[in-house]
Amino acid sequence: MGNGKITVKACEGVEEGKLLSALLISAASRSRKLCRLGETERSCQQRGAGREVRISAEKVPGTVLPKIRPVFGRDAPFGAEAAETASLEEQLQGWGEVILMTDKVLRWERAWFPLALMSVVSFSFLMIYYLDPSVLSGVSCFVMFLCLADYLVPALAPRIFGSNKWTTEQQQRFHEICSNLVKSRRRIVGWWKRLFTLKEEKPKMYFMTMIFSLAVVAWIGQQVHNLFLTYLIVSFLLLFPGLNQHGIITKYVGMAKREINKLLKHKEKKNE
């Protein structure tokens, strides 16, 4: 990998290629963040199926050694999910610092982050309301902004945040974010497949459910202004990680469950 020398030591019966696909792809995805240490050996141990597997990266004098993300745990993923996570890390390698900063804001690591987040969202929607662009203009400007960000962020992020400040904790958090994104995508695909399974197995229930759900959404859209409804949806999606992180959602969901249980018990007593 680069000028570094990667050696793999595996016990009998363990496929080296399978292990490399889960570990070394991630190292390649972060190869621009190099570790400028002396001659060292980094190893990752994975115990599974009664066998011990050891991967080590040895630095050749006069070269730099890419970081290798260790995978720990008895159930460390080596299948399709791990491959998707490694591939996503490689695709987002230029956005690492920005993703971590966004993650801190969305999880409200500081008390003023929610206020700043809602201020930015409110200002953006106020500008849209004031300018009142057409659908075509709005879509064009949004895509143009994405193109500029895709071009500028990977080039400017290392200069702003510093490419040599990438720590093990940051790498681990970046891996967790990519893993959560992969799991969310798999969950959405699973829901989509279950919907089509319902269509095949119970077409009447599928038809009634879809008609009722779409009718409710259409009624809500008719009652609330489109831009205001979009503002509420975007605000909720951006606040959801912080609400979940601080246990606010769990708190109010628990309160709602208790109230529902009280009502059900009260009805049961009346019926008796």
C-alpha positions as a printed Julia matrix, in Angstrom:
272×3 Matrix{Float64}:
   0.0     0.0     0.0
   1.86    3.08   -1.22
   5.5     2.6    -0.26
   4.57    0.85    2.97
   4.91   -2.86    3.41
   1.82   -4.72    4.62
   2.23   -8.24    5.96
  -0.61  -10.55    6.92
  -0.19  -13.32    9.44
  -3.12  -15.71    9.71
  -3.64  -19.08   11.33
  -4.52  -22.13    9.31
  -7.99  -22.13    7.85
  -8.44  -18.34    7.83
  -8.87  -16.55    4.52
  -6.46  -13.63    4.27
  -8.41  -11.94    1.46
 -11.58  -11.77    3.52
  -9.7   -10.15    6.38
  -7.98   -7.64    4.12
 -11.27   -6.59    2.52
 -12.57   -5.5     5.91
  -9.44   -3.79    7.27
  -7.07   -2.63    4.56
  -9.71   -1.01    2.34
 -10.41    1.41    5.16
  -6.68    2.09    5.48
  -6.55    2.94    1.8
  -9.58    5.22    2.15
  -7.74    7.3     4.74
  -4.32    7.08    3.09
  -4.09   10.85    2.72
  -3.87   11.14    6.51
  -0.45    9.6     7.05
   1.13    8.73   10.34
   4.65   10.17   10.52
   6.02    8.01   13.31
   9.28    6.15   13.62
   9.61    2.48   12.82
   6.59    0.92   14.45
   4.33   -2.07   14.04
   0.59   -1.75   14.3
  -1.45   -4.84   14.72
  -5.08   -5.75   14.96
  -6.21   -8.97   16.59
  -9.52  -10.58   15.82
 -10.63  -13.72   17.61
 -13.35  -15.73   15.93
 -14.33  -19.38   15.47
 -11.61  -20.45   17.87
  -8.82  -19.03   15.69
  -6.61  -16.02   16.19
  -5.9   -13.78   13.24
  -3.21  -11.11   13.32
  -2.73   -8.33   10.8
   0.38   -6.19   11.08
   1.65   -3.22    9.09
   5.41   -2.79    9.14
   7.01    0.49    8.14
   9.89    0.48    5.71
  12.66    3.0     6.54
  12.22    6.26    4.64
   8.5     5.75    4.0
   5.24    6.72    5.65
   2.73    4.25    7.0
  -0.99    4.72    6.31
  -3.3     4.41    9.28
  -5.04    1.09    9.75
  -8.34    1.11   11.57
  -8.52   -1.8    14.01
 -11.71   -3.81   14.22
 -12.41   -5.24   17.64
 -15.05   -7.51   19.08
 -16.11  -11.1    18.7
 -18.76  -10.18   16.16
 -16.73   -7.71   14.09
 -18.4    -7.56   10.67
 -16.49   -9.1     7.78
 -19.42   -9.56    5.39
 -21.3    -7.37    2.98
 -22.04   -4.7     5.58
 -18.33   -4.28    6.36
 -17.52   -4.03    2.65
 -20.24   -1.39    2.17
 -18.94    0.55    5.17
 -15.37    0.47    3.85
 -16.57    1.56    0.41
 -18.54    4.45    1.92
 -15.5     5.54    3.95
 -13.48    5.6     0.74
 -16.12    7.69   -1.04
 -16.34   10.18    1.86
 -12.61   10.4     2.53
 -12.47   14.08    1.53
 -15.38   14.95    3.8
 -14.06   13.38    7.01
 -13.45   16.56    9.0
 -16.69   18.19    7.83
 -18.7    15.06    8.66
 -17.25   14.92   12.18
 -17.98   18.61   12.76
 -21.53   18.17   11.46
 -21.94   15.15   13.73
 -20.93   17.25   16.74
 -23.47   19.92   15.81
 -26.3    17.44   15.22
 -25.6    15.67   18.53
 -25.52   19.0    20.45
 -22.08   18.6    21.99
 -22.36   22.24   23.05
 -25.41   23.96   24.49
 -25.61   26.63   21.78
 -25.51   24.2    18.84
 -29.33   23.72   18.61
 -29.88   27.49   18.56
 -27.24   27.98   15.86
 -28.65   25.11   13.83
 -32.2    26.43   13.91
 -30.98   29.96   13.16
 -29.26   28.77    9.98
 -32.29   26.72    8.91
 -34.71   29.58    9.63
 -32.57   32.1     7.75
 -32.31   29.76    4.75
 -36.07   29.27    4.56
 -36.71   32.99    5.05
 -34.44   33.7     2.07
 -36.33   31.13    0.01
 -39.63   32.73    1.04
 -38.34   36.22    0.24
 -36.82   35.34   -3.15
 -39.69   33.0    -4.06
 -37.75   31.12   -6.77
 -39.45   28.86   -9.24
 -39.11   25.09   -8.87
 -36.6    24.9   -11.72
 -34.5    27.76  -10.32
 -34.57   26.29   -6.82
 -33.5    22.84   -7.98
 -30.75   24.32  -10.18
 -29.35   26.44   -7.34
 -29.45   23.51   -4.94
 -27.61   21.2    -7.35
 -25.12   23.97   -8.13
 -24.44   24.37   -4.39
 -23.85   20.61   -4.09
 -21.43   20.66   -7.02
 -19.47   23.56   -5.5
 -19.34   21.83   -2.14
 -18.2    18.57   -3.72
 -15.36   20.42   -5.46
 -14.29   22.84   -2.7
 -14.72   20.85    0.52
 -12.15   18.09   -0.18
  -9.62   20.75   -1.24
 -10.18   23.25    1.6
 -11.0    20.94    4.53
  -7.38   19.75    5.12
  -6.16   23.36    5.15
  -8.86   24.52    7.54
  -8.89   21.6     9.98
  -5.31   20.39    9.49
  -4.57   17.07    7.8
  -2.14   15.93   10.51
  -4.61   16.24   13.4
  -6.59   13.09   12.59
  -6.66   10.99   15.76
  -7.66    7.42   16.51
 -10.85    8.62   18.22
 -11.81   10.67   15.17
 -11.17    7.71   12.88
 -13.29    5.46   15.08
 -16.13    7.99   15.15
 -15.91    8.41   11.37
 -16.17    4.65   10.99
 -19.2     4.56   13.32
 -20.93    7.28   11.3
 -20.34    5.43    8.02
 -21.51    2.19    9.64
 -24.7     3.87   10.88
 -25.35    5.3     7.41
 -24.96    1.84    5.88
 -27.29    0.34    8.49
 -29.87    3.07    7.85
 -29.69    2.48    4.12
 -30.08   -1.27    4.63
 -33.04   -0.63    6.95
 -34.77    1.57    4.36
 -34.17   -1.04    1.65
 -35.58   -3.68    4.0
 -38.74   -1.64    4.57
 -39.09   -1.17    0.82
 -38.76   -4.9     0.21
 -41.28   -5.68    2.97
 -43.71   -3.28    1.31
 -43.49   -5.21   -1.97
 -43.75   -8.48   -0.06
 -46.97   -7.18    1.49
 -48.17   -6.25   -2.0
 -47.61   -9.8    -3.23
 -48.92  -11.65   -0.17
 -51.76   -9.35    0.92
 -52.69   -7.06   -1.99
 -55.95   -5.82   -0.41
 -54.22   -4.74    2.8
 -51.44   -3.14    0.75
 -53.98   -1.24   -1.36
 -55.99    0.01    1.63
 -52.88    1.0     3.59
 -51.36    2.94    0.71
 -54.61    4.73   -0.15
 -55.24    5.73    3.47
 -51.64    6.87    4.07
 -51.46    8.91    0.87
 -54.88   10.46    1.57
 -53.7    11.6     5.03
 -50.49   13.06    3.56
 -52.5    14.84    0.84
 -54.88   16.29    3.45
 -51.97   17.55    5.58
 -50.34   19.09    2.52
 -53.6    20.85    1.69
 -53.95   22.31    5.18
 -50.37   23.51    5.7
 -48.31   25.75    3.42
 -45.77   23.8     1.38
 -42.74   25.83    2.45
 -43.74   25.85    6.12
 -44.36   22.1     6.03
 -40.93   21.56    4.46
 -39.42   23.79    7.15
 -41.0    21.69    9.9
 -39.82   18.42    8.32
 -36.25   19.66    7.8
 -36.11   21.1    11.32
 -37.32   17.85   12.86
 -34.83   15.75   10.86
 -31.93   18.0    11.88
 -32.97   18.11   15.54
 -33.73   14.39   15.78
 -30.12   13.2    16.4
 -29.7    15.68   19.25
 -33.09   14.87   20.74
 -32.26   11.19   20.6
 -28.73   11.69   21.97
 -29.97   13.59   25.03
 -32.83   11.16   25.72
 -35.58   13.69   25.09
 -37.45   11.48   22.62
 -37.2     8.46   24.92
 -38.49   10.57   27.8
 -41.61   11.83   26.03
 -42.31    8.51   24.32
 -42.22    6.87   27.76
 -44.59    9.52   29.11
 -46.99    8.94   26.22
 -46.92    5.17   26.79
 -47.68    5.63   30.47
 -50.62    7.92   29.71
 -51.98    5.46   27.15
 -51.67    2.6    29.65
 -53.52    4.68   32.25
 -56.36    5.36   29.81
 -56.6     1.68   28.89
 -56.68    0.63   32.55
 -59.3     3.29   33.28
 -61.52    1.96   30.45
 -61.09   -1.59   31.7
 -62.23   -0.55   35.16
 -65.3     1.17   33.71
 -66.19   -1.91   31.69
 -65.93   -4.06   34.81
